[in-house]
Amino acid sequence: MKLPDAVPVGNVYAGTFGGMLFSVFGNILAADMVKTAILAAIGAVVSFGVSAGLRAIFNRHRKL
């Protein structure tokens, strides 16, 4: 019975690196996506509030 040929070393390194890369990105992206979405929503609300407030101040100033 003949044993199968050994896997070339480059393929082992590429497979190990690829698996590590996907597992790290999977964990980082899943954990940070929610936080990023919440911070983006807060930033949009604050930006809208500041814009509306400044518009009201400048419109009031023009009428005087």
C-alpha contacts under 8 A as a table, 3 or more apart, distances in Angstrom:
res1	aa1	res2	aa2	distance
7	V	11	N	6.95
7	V	12	V	7.16
8	P	11	N	5.63
8	P	12	V	6.85
9	V	12	V	5.20
9	V	13	Y	6.42
10	G	13	Y	5.19
10	G	14	A	6.11
11	N	14	A	5.05
11	N	15	G	5.97
12	V	15	G	5.15
12	V	16	T	6.05
13	Y	16	T	5.11
13	Y	17	F	5.98
14	A	17	F	5.16
14	A	18	G	5.91
15	G	18	G	5.11
15	G	19	G	6.06
16	T	19	G	5.26
16	T	20	M	6.15
17	F	20	M	5.12
17	F	21	L	5.99
18	G	21	L	5.06
18	G	22	F	6.16
19	G	22	F	5.31
19	G	23	S	6.15
20	M	23	S	5.22
20	M	24	V	6.11
21	L	24	V	5.28
21	L	25	F	6.12
22	F	25	F	5.20
22	F	26	G	5.85
23	S	26	G	5.06
23	S	27	N	6.28
24	V	27	N	5.32
24	V	28	I	6.14
25	F	28	I	5.07
25	F	29	L	5.75
26	G	29	L	5.39
26	G	30	A	6.03
27	N	30	A	5.35
27	N	31	A	6.16
28	I	31	A	5.39
28	I	32	D	6.00
29	L	32	D	5.27
29	L	33	M	5.68
30	A	33	M	5.58
30	A	34	V	7.46
31	A	34	V	6.64
31	A	35	K	7.40
32	D	35	K	5.18
32	D	36	T	5.92
33	M	36	T	5.11
33	M	37	A	6.11
34	V	37	A	5.15
34	V	38	I	6.20
35	K	38	I	5.20
35	K	39	L	6.14
36	T	39	L	5.18
36	T	40	A	6.03
37	A	40	A	5.09
37	A	41	A	6.20
38	I	41	A	5.16
38	I	42	I	6.23
39	L	42	I	5.07
39	L	43	G	6.04
40	A	43	G	5.02
40	A	44	A	6.14
41	A	44	A	5.12
41	A	45	V	6.26
42	I	45	V	5.19
42	I	46	V	6.16
43	G	46	V	5.15
43	G	47	S	5.99
44	A	47	S	5.08
44	A	48	F	6.08
45	V	48	F	5.15
45	V	49	G	6.10
46	V	49	G	5.02
46	V	50	V	6.13
47	S	50	V	5.23
47	S	51	S	6.12
48	F	51	S	5.13
48	F	52	A	6.07
49	G	52	A	5.18
49	G	53	G	6.04
50	V	53	G	5.05
50	V	54	L	6.05
51	S	54	L	5.23
51	S	55	R	6.04
52	A	55	R	5.08
52	A	56	A	6.19
53	G	56	A	5.16
53	G	57	I	6.24
54	L	57	I	5.02
54	L	58	F	6.11
55	R	58	F	5.25
55	R	59	N	6.00
56	A	59	N	5.17
56	A	60	R	6.09
57	I	60	R	5.22
57	I	61	H	6.18
58	F	61	H	4.91
58	F	62	R	6.21
59	N	62	R	5.20
59	N	63	K	6.50
60	R	63	K	5.36
60	R	64	L	6.76
61	H	64	L	5.48
